[in-house]
Amino acid sequence: MSVSKLVKSGFIYTLGAVLIQGLSLITTPIYTRIISQEVYGQYSLYNSWVALISLFIGMQTVGSLPIAKVKYADEYNRYVAHALSLSTLVFLTIFSLAFLFKSYISIYIEVSESIFLLIVTQSFIGYVAGFLGQYFIQLQRAKENLLLSAIVAVSSVILSLYLLQIMQDDFLARIYGGLFPAIGMAVVTYFYIYTRGRNFVRKEYIRFTLTISLPLVFHHLGGQLLGHLGRIMIGQYMTSRDVALYSFGSSLGAIIQLVLGNINIAWVPWHFEAKRTNNPDLSRYVFNFLSLSLFLTLGYLTIFPELAFLMGGEKYSDSIEFIALIIFSHFLGFLYTFPMNIQFYHGNTKFVPVATLVSGFLNGALNLYFIPNYGNKGAAMATTISYMTLVVFHYAISRKVYNYNEVSLQFFVVLSAVSGGYAYLMNFFITSLCIRWSIGFVVIIIYTLIFRKELEAILWKFKEKS
């Protein structure tokens, strides 16, 4: 993949993510004003359970698609149909067990039996709906992936707002608003995959699928524990209003994760190809990429208070005090992917689920102390510490096993210190737009001076095309 294609793919993925998240942001103040904080909190908890159960419900066979694209290039469509079929069999088994034990499990997670069955169902429907998008990503068809995501996002918003007007139960209206469009996309996925693969579960693929997918289940489990355990435990220790505040703050803080993550989708295949061909400029590209990511993070830290007030109004103003921590934690989460990707590059992922699970359980243990003592801010503190341990763990493993040196320990420390210090500074001046934006302007000047040559080259290319 050329640098220009990297930039183009990264732009499409990021643009799509920003547009879809932008739609979510635009509708957030609508939802926060037409439904109660209790319903907002209930729906956030519902989504957290959906996200957790979706890890097991499809057995993460979708995670085997990137490697299968190389290993089974000539029969890729057949393999994809096999992977989807295997996920479906796992779902049918789990749903049968869930139905048999619904009365016990629903009491444990504090929802009704019908809501519990909806959680299980939507977990798999959402998994299937996203399966087709991952299929297109492996074929480097970024536009199709963007179109699918946009259709589901827009239809979910429209249907949710409509159902909130005609249904008395706002909680069910929000659930159905997300469920029905996902069902439609799942139907499209089955039709598209099976008309091309014309295949069901194949014995010769099973060992390969399980070898790749099962470790990913535990890796993503740790990731979900990091991302959702905080709000679940807030629901146990505090009120639905507190869950709503934390969910709102987490959603705003996660915007930077969305942006950096989608840029990373384009970066990883380019990075692997550059390593394979021993690109002499790789170190410079890594430095520039990390510097750009830091710049985007600092920029978002500068403006998040205004965005939070615009989206949530006075009702959600209490969430502002911990959003900076959430943003900082997501930047740390982005940093650890660099040493972790080296493990993927060498085909050795045995440490990946171990690190993520340990970090996830550490997050739970920290929440036991921080939430009762510091509330929502405590949950954000626990998440930040947990992500920091992932950076340390993956750097240590990659350094020891693969002599990782693309990003030095000193640079990791500088990036973490700058972003963490800036987050503290923005939180300290949270009520002063003038001071925060003045500091942000200084950051722009510093970046302009450091990357003057790169900016001049970009402007020169733009003038040539014009």
C-alpha positions in Angstrom: 0.0 0.0 0.0 1.5 3.4 -1.0 1.6 6.4 1.3 -1.1 8.1 -0.8 -3.4 5.1 -0.5 -2.7 5.0 3.2 -3.8 8.6 3.5 -6.8 8.0 1.3 -8.0 4.9 3.2 -7.3 6.6 6.6 -9.3 9.6 5.5 -12.3 7.5 4.4 -12.3 5.4 7.6 -11.9 8.5 9.7 -14.4 10.6 7.8 -17.0 7.8 8.0 -16.4 7.4 11.7 -16.6 11.1 12.4 -19.7 11.5 10.3 -21.5 8.6 12.1 -20.3 9.8 15.5 -21.2 13.3 14.5 -24.8 12.0 13.9 -24.7 10.5 17.3 -23.5 13.7 18.9 -26.2 15.7 17.1 -28.9 13.4 18.4 -27.4 13.1 21.9 -29.0 16.4 23.1 -32.3 15.3 21.6 -32.2 12.0 23.5 -31.1 13.7 26.8 -34.0 16.1 26.6 -36.8 13.7 25.6 -35.9 10.8 27.9 -35.2 10.7 31.6 -31.7 10.2 33.0 -33.0 6.9 34.4 -33.9 5.6 31.0 -30.6 7.0 29.5 -28.7 5.1 32.2 -30.8 1.9 31.7 -30.1 1.9 28.0 -26.4 2.5 28.6 -26.3 -0.6 30.9 -28.3 -2.5 28.3 -25.7 -1.7 25.6 -22.9 -2.6 28.0 -24.3 -6.1 28.5 -24.9 -6.4 24.7 -21.2 -5.5 24.1 -20.0 -8.1 26.6 -22.2 -11.0 25.5 -21.4 -10.3 21.8 -17.8 -11.4 22.5 -18.9 -15.0 23.1 -22.1 -15.1 21.0 -20.2 -15.3 17.7 -17.0 -16.7 19.0 -15.1 -13.9 17.2 -14.8 -15.9 14.0 -14.8 -12.5 12.2 -11.3 -12.0 13.7 -9.9 -14.8 11.5 -10.8 -13.0 8.3 -7.6 -11.0 7.9 -5.4 -14.1 8.1 -7.8 -16.2 6.1 -7.6 -13.6 3.3 -3.9 -14.6 3.0 -4.1 -18.3 3.8 -7.2 -19.1 1.8 -6.9 -16.4 -0.9 -8.4 -18.5 -3.6 -11.3 -19.7 -1.6 -11.8 -16.7 0.6 -15.6 -16.4 0.0 -16.1 -20.0 1.0 -14.1 -19.5 4.2 -16.2 -16.4 5.1 -19.4 -18.4 4.7 -17.9 -21.1 6.9 -17.0 -18.5 9.6 -20.4 -17.0 9.6 -22.1 -20.4 9.8 -19.9 -21.4 12.7 -20.8 -18.2 14.6 -24.5 -19.0 13.9 -24.2 -22.5 15.4 -22.6 -21.1 18.5 -25.3 -18.5 18.8 -28.1 -21.1 18.6 -26.4 -23.1 21.3 -26.0 -20.1 23.6 -29.5 -18.8 23.0 -30.9 -22.2 23.9 -29.0 -22.2 27.2 -30.0 -18.6 27.9 -33.6 -19.5 27.4 -33.4 -22.4 29.8 -31.7 -20.4 32.5 -33.2 -17.0 31.8 -34.9 -16.7 35.2 -31.6 -17.2 37.1 -29.4 -15.0 34.9 -31.9 -12.1 34.6 -32.0 -11.9 38.4 -28.2 -11.7 38.6 -27.9 -8.9 36.0 -31.0 -7.2 37.4 -33.2 -7.1 34.2 -36.4 -8.7 33.3 -36.4 -12.1 31.5 -37.7 -10.6 28.3 -35.0 -7.9 28.3 -32.3 -10.5 29.0 -33.4 -12.5 25.9 -33.3 -9.2 23.9 -29.8 -8.6 25.1 -28.7 -12.1 23.9 -30.5 -11.7 20.6 -29.2 -8.2 19.8 -25.7 -9.3 20.7 -25.7 -11.7 17.8 -27.7 -9.6 15.4 -25.2 -6.7 15.9 -22.3 -9.1 15.4 -23.7 -10.3 12.1 -24.5 -6.8 11.0 -20.9 -5.8 11.5 -19.6 -9.0 9.8 -20.2 -7.7 6.3 -18.3 -4.5 7.1 -15.3 -6.5 8.2 -15.5 -8.6 5.1 -15.3 -5.4 3.0 -12.4 -4.0 5.0 -10.3 -7.1 4.2 -11.0 -6.5 0.5 -9.9 -2.8 1.0 -13.3 -1.6 0.0 -13.5 1.3 2.4 -16.4 3.0 0.6 -18.7 0.0 1.0 -17.9 -0.3 4.6 -18.7 3.4 5.1 -22.0 3.0 3.3 -23.1 0.1 5.5 -22.2 1.9 8.7 -24.0 5.0 7.6 -27.2 3.1 6.6 -27.4 1.4 10.0 -26.6 4.6 11.9 -29.0 6.8 10.1 -31.9 4.3 10.1 -31.3 3.6 13.9 -31.6 7.3 14.7 -34.7 7.9 12.6 -36.5 4.8 13.9 -35.5 5.5 17.5 -36.9 9.1 17.4 -40.1 7.8 15.8 -40.6 5.1 18.3 -40.0 7.5 21.2 -42.9 9.5 19.9 -45.4 6.7 19.6 -44.4 4.3 22.4 -45.0 4.8 26.1 -42.0 2.8 27.1 -38.9 4.9 26.2 -36.5 2.2 27.2 -38.1 -0.3 24.7 -38.3 2.4 22.1 -34.5 2.9 22.3 -33.9 -0.9 22.2 -36.1 -1.5 19.1 -34.7 1.6 17.4 -31.3 -0.1 17.3 -32.4 -3.7 17.0 -34.6 -3.5 13.9 -32.1 -1.8 11.5 -29.5 -4.3 12.7 -31.8 -7.2 11.8 -32.2 -5.7 8.4 -28.5 -5.5 7.9 -28.0 -9.0 9.3 -30.4 -10.3 6.6 -28.4 -8.5 3.9 -25.2 -10.0 5.4 -26.5 -13.6 5.2 -27.7 -13.1 1.7 -24.5 -11.5 0.5 -22.1 -13.9 2.1 -24.0 -17.1 1.2 -24.7 -16.2 -2.4 -20.9 -15.8 -2.9 -19.6 -18.5 -0.5 -22.3 -21.1 -1.1 -20.9 -23.0 1.9 -21.6 -23.8 5.5 -19.4 -25.2 8.3 -16.4 -27.0 6.8 -14.4 -29.5 8.8 -11.1 -28.5 7.2 -11.4 -24.9 8.4 -12.5 -25.5 12.0 -9.1 -25.9 13.5 -7.7 -22.8 11.9 -10.8 -20.8 12.9 -10.6 -21.8 16.5 -6.9 -21.3 16.8 -7.2 -17.7 15.6 -10.6 -16.8 17.1 -10.6 -18.2 20.6 -7.6 -16.1 21.8 -9.4 -13.0 20.4 -12.5 -13.8 22.6 -10.4 -13.3 25.7 -8.6 -10.3 24.2 -11.8 -8.5 23.4 -13.3 -9.6 26.8 -10.5 -7.7 28.5 -11.2 -4.8 26.2 -14.9 -4.8 27.0 -14.1 -5.0 30.7 -12.0 -1.9 30.3 -14.7 -0.1 28.3 -17.9 -1.1 30.1 -17.1 -2.5 33.5 -17.0 1.0 35.0 -20.6 1.8 34.1 -21.8 -1.6 35.1 -20.2 -1.3 38.6 -21.5 2.3 38.9 -25.0 0.8 38.3 -24.3 -1.6 41.2 -22.9 0.9 43.6 -24.7 4.1 42.6 -27.9 5.3 40.8 -29.2 5.2 37.2 -28.5 9.0 37.1 -24.9 8.4 37.9 -24.7 5.7 35.1 -26.3 8.3 32.7 -23.7 10.9 33.7 -20.8 8.4 33.3 -22.2 7.1 30.0 -22.5 10.6 28.6 -19.0 11.5 29.6 -17.6 8.2 28.3 -19.3 8.7 25.0 -17.8 12.2 24.5 -14.4 11.1 25.7 -14.5 8.1 23.3 -14.7 10.4 20.2 -10.9 10.6 20.2 -10.7 6.8 20.4 -13.0 6.6 17.3 -10.8 9.0 15.4 -7.4 7.4 16.3 -8.8 3.9 15.9 -10.0 4.5 12.4 -6.7 6.2 11.3 -5.1 3.1 12.8 -7.2 0.8 10.6 -5.4 2.3 7.6 -2.1 2.5 9.3 -1.7 -1.2 10.3 -1.6 -2.8 6.8 0.7 0.0 5.5 2.9 -0.4 8.6 3.2 -4.2 8.1 4.0 -3.8 4.4 6.6 -1.1 5.2 8.3 -3.5 7.7 8.2 -6.4 5.2 10.0 -4.3 2.6 12.4 -2.7 5.1 11.2 0.9 4.3 14.1 3.2 5.3 11.7 6.0 6.2 9.6 3.9 8.6 10.9 5.5 11.8 10.1 9.0 10.4 6.6 7.9 9.5 6.0 6.3 13.0 7.2 9.6 14.6 5.0 11.7 12.4 2.0 9.4 12.9 2.3 9.5 16.7 2.9 13.3 16.7 -0.3 13.7 14.6 -2.2 11.5 17.0 -1.0 13.6 20.0 -2.0 16.8 18.2 -5.5 15.5 17.7 -5.7 14.4 21.3 -4.5 17.8 22.6 -6.9 19.6 20.3 -9.9 17.6 21.6 -8.8 18.2 25.2 -8.9 21.9 24.5 -12.5 22.0 23.2 -14.3 19.2 25.0 -16.0 21.3 27.8 -17.9 23.4 25.2 -18.9 20.3 23.3 -20.1 18.6 26.5 -22.3 21.6 27.5 -23.6 21.8 23.9 -24.5 18.1 23.8 -25.8 17.6 27.3 -26.8 20.9 28.6 -26.9 21.7 32.3 -28.4 18.3 33.1 -25.2 16.5 32.3 -22.7 19.3 33.4 -21.4 17.1 36.3 -19.8 14.8 33.8 -17.3 17.4 32.6 -15.0 16.8 35.6 -13.9 13.4 34.4 -14.1 13.6 30.6 -10.4 14.8 30.4 -9.4 11.6 32.1 -11.4 9.5 29.7 -9.7 11.2 26.7 -6.3 10.6 28.3 -7.1 7.0 28.9 -8.1 6.5 25.2 -4.8 8.0 24.1 -3.0 5.5 26.3 -5.1 2.8 24.7 -4.0 4.0 21.3 -0.3 4.0 22.4 -0.2 0.4 23.5 -1.3 -0.8 20.0 2.1 0.1 18.6 4.1 -2.6 20.6 1.1 -4.9 20.4 1.0 -4.8 16.6 4.5 -6.1 16.4 3.3 -9.3 18.1 0.6 -9.6 15.4 3.2 -8.9 12.7 5.2 -11.9 13.9 2.1 -14.1 14.3 2.5 -14.5 18.0 -0.6 -13.3 19.9 -0.4 -15.5 23.0 0.5 -12.5 25.2 -2.3 -10.3 23.8 -5.3 -11.8 25.5 -3.3 -12.3 28.7 -2.4 -8.6 28.9 -5.9 -7.4 28.1 -7.6 -9.8 30.5 -5.2 -8.9 33.4 -5.8 -5.2 32.7 -9.6 -5.8 32.6 -9.6 -7.6 35.9 -7.3 -4.9 37.3 -9.8 -2.3 36.2 -12.5 -4.2 38.1 -10.4 -4.4 41.3 -9.6 -0.7 41.1 -13.2 0.1 40.6 -14.1 -1.7 43.8 -12.1 1.0 45.6 -12.3 4.1 43.4 -16.1 4.1 42.7 -17.3 4.0 46.3 -14.8 6.7 47.3 -14.6 8.9 44.2 -17.8 8.1 42.2 -17.7 8.5 38.4 -14.3 10.2 38.5 -13.0 7.1 40.3 -14.2 4.9 37.4 -12.3 7.1 35.0 -9.2 6.9 37.2 -9.4 3.1 37.3 -9.7 2.9 33.5 -6.7 5.3 33.0 -4.4 3.2 35.3 -5.5 0.0 33.5 -4.6 1.4 30.1 -1.3 2.5 31.4 -0.5 -1.0 32.5 -1.2 -2.2 29.0 1.3 0.2 27.6 4.0 -1.0 30.0 3.2 -4.7 29.5 3.2 -4.7 25.7 6.3 -2.5 25.5 8.1 -4.9 27.9 7.1 -8.0 26.0 7.8 -6.6 22.5 11.1 -5.2 23.7 12.2 -8.5 25.2 10.9 -10.9 22.6 11.3 -8.9 19.4 13.8 -6.2 20.4 11.2 -3.6 19.6 12.7 -0.2 18.9 10.4 1.7 16.6 9.2 3.8 19.5 11.6 4.3 22.3 10.7 4.1 26.0 11.6 7.8 26.3 9.2 8.8 23.6 6.4 6.7 25.2 7.1 8.6 28.4 7.1 12.0 26.7 3.8 11.2 24.9 2.1 10.0 28.0 3.4 12.9 30.1 2.5 15.6 27.6 -1.0 14.2 27.1 -1.6 13.6 30.8 -0.2 17.0 31.8 -2.3 18.7 29.2 -5.4 16.9 30.4 -4.8 18.1 33.9 -4.2 21.6 32.7 -7.4 21.7 30.6 -9.4 20.3 33.6 -7.8 23.0 35.9 -8.9 25.8 33.5 -12.2 24.1 32.6 -14.3 27.2 33.3 -12.0 29.5 31.3 -12.5 29.2 27.6 -10.0 32.0 26.9 -7.1 30.4 28.8 -7.7 26.9 27.3 -8.0 28.1 23.8 -4.9 30.4 24.2 -2.9 27.3 25.3 -4.3 25.4 22.4 -3.1 28.2 20.0 0.4 27.9 21.5 0.3 24.2 20.7 -0.6 25.0 17.1 2.4 27.4 16.9 4.8 24.8 18.3 3.6 22.1 15.9 3.9 24.5 13.0 7.5 25.2 13.9 8.4 21.6 14.4 6.8 20.3 11.3 7.4 23.3 9.1 9.0 21.3 6.3 6.2 18.7 6.2 3.6 21.4 6.1 5.4 23.2 3.3 5.6 19.9 1.3 1.9 19.3 1.8 1.0 22.9 0.7 3.3 22.5 -2.3 1.6 19.3 -3.4 -1.8 20.9 -3.0 -0.7 23.9 -5.2 0.6 21.5 -7.9 -2.7 19.7 -8.0 -4.6 23.0 -8.1 
